[in-house]
Amino acid sequence: VHYPVSPNYASKSKLVEGDFLKLTLTHQGKLLYKQIGPVKRRHDKGELHFDSDTQKWSVICSGKAYRILTASVTFHHGSSGDTVHILLPSQGESVWAAVDAIIPRHAAFSMQS
């Protein structure tokens, strides 16, 4: 049996493929998830891309496209071309990445003394 994980929970918890979750079904039928076994992660960064044909977001990183959740892009106010810091499982291949941070393409940084 497969149960859907809320995109908001997956985004907020920065879930990556291979993480273990505990599912509790309440008497009211509500699904409650808790991340109980995160896998080791590696960090990488790439460019945010929106495919207008499929209406899906991805991050292009080292020549590979990783799917990401729309909820993550919305939360971080991302736009195509922005730099995205992602989390991936440290072992094996992954189709999905978790968004750690999005840096706007035209971000202006100032330093105060």
C-alpha positions as CSV (number, residue, x, y, z in Angstrom):
1,V,0.0,0.0,0.0
2,H,1.3,3.5,-0.9
3,Y,0.4,6.6,1.1
4,P,0.9,10.1,-0.3
5,V,3.4,12.3,1.6
6,S,2.3,16.0,1.6
7,P,4.6,18.1,-0.6
8,N,4.7,20.7,2.1
9,Y,6.0,18.1,4.7
10,A,8.5,16.6,2.2
11,S,9.7,20.1,1.3
12,K,9.9,21.4,4.9
13,S,11.7,18.2,6.1
14,K,14.0,18.2,3.1
15,L,13.3,14.5,2.4
16,V,15.5,12.7,0.0
17,E,15.1,9.3,-1.7
18,G,15.9,6.5,0.9
19,D,14.7,8.4,4.0
20,F,12.6,6.3,6.4
21,L,9.3,7.6,7.6
22,K,7.0,6.5,10.4
23,L,3.3,6.7,9.5
24,T,0.5,7.1,12.0
25,L,-3.1,6.8,10.9
26,T,-5.3,8.7,13.4
27,H,-8.9,7.6,14.2
28,Q,-10.1,10.6,12.1
29,G,-8.2,9.2,9.1
30,K,-5.4,11.8,9.1
31,L,-2.0,10.7,8.0
32,L,0.9,11.8,10.3
33,Y,4.5,11.3,9.1
34,K,7.7,11.5,11.1
35,Q,11.1,11.2,9.6
36,I,12.9,8.5,11.6
37,G,15.8,7.5,9.5
38,P,17.4,10.1,7.3
39,V,20.0,8.7,4.9
40,K,23.4,10.3,4.6
41,R,23.3,13.3,2.3
42,R,25.6,15.2,0.0
43,H,25.3,18.8,-1.0
44,D,25.5,20.1,-4.6
45,K,24.2,23.1,-6.5
46,G,22.8,23.8,-9.9
47,E,20.5,26.0,-11.9
48,L,16.7,26.1,-11.4
49,H,14.7,25.3,-14.5
50,F,11.0,25.3,-15.3
51,D,9.6,23.2,-18.1
52,S,6.6,25.0,-19.5
53,D,5.5,21.8,-21.4
54,T,5.3,19.6,-18.3
55,Q,4.8,22.4,-15.7
56,K,7.5,20.9,-13.6
57,W,10.6,22.3,-11.8
58,S,14.1,20.8,-11.9
59,V,17.6,21.6,-11.0
60,I,20.3,21.1,-13.6
61,C,23.4,20.0,-11.8
62,S,26.6,18.6,-13.4
63,G,24.7,17.9,-16.6
64,K,21.9,16.0,-14.8
65,A,18.3,17.1,-14.1
66,Y,16.9,16.5,-10.7
67,R,13.2,16.8,-10.0
68,I,12.2,19.1,-7.1
69,L,8.9,19.9,-5.5
70,T,6.9,22.9,-6.6
71,A,6.2,23.5,-2.9
72,S,10.0,24.1,-2.3
73,V,10.3,26.5,-5.2
74,T,7.2,28.4,-4.0
75,F,8.4,28.6,-0.4
76,H,11.8,29.9,-1.5
77,H,10.3,32.3,-4.2
78,G,12.4,30.7,-6.9
79,S,12.6,31.7,-10.6
80,S,14.2,30.0,-13.6
81,G,17.9,30.7,-13.7
82,D,18.3,31.0,-9.9
83,T,21.1,29.0,-8.1
84,V,19.7,26.1,-6.1
85,H,21.6,24.4,-3.3
86,I,20.3,20.8,-3.1
87,L,20.5,17.7,-1.0
88,L,21.0,14.3,-2.5
89,P,21.5,10.8,-1.0
90,S,25.3,10.3,-0.6
91,Q,25.0,6.8,-2.1
92,G,23.4,5.6,-5.3
93,E,21.4,7.5,-8.0
94,S,18.5,9.7,-7.3
95,V,15.7,11.2,-9.5
96,W,14.6,13.7,-6.9
97,A,16.6,16.3,-4.9
98,A,15.6,18.3,-1.8
99,V,16.0,22.1,-1.9
100,D,18.2,23.4,0.8
101,A,18.3,27.1,-0.4
102,I,17.6,29.1,-3.5
103,I,19.8,32.1,-4.3
104,P,18.1,34.6,-6.7
105,R,20.0,35.1,-10.0
106,H,20.3,38.8,-9.4
107,A,20.9,38.8,-5.7
108,A,22.6,41.9,-4.4
109,F,24.7,41.4,-1.3
110,S,25.9,44.3,0.8
111,M,28.5,44.3,3.6
112,Q,28.2,46.7,6.4
113,S,31.2,47.7,8.5
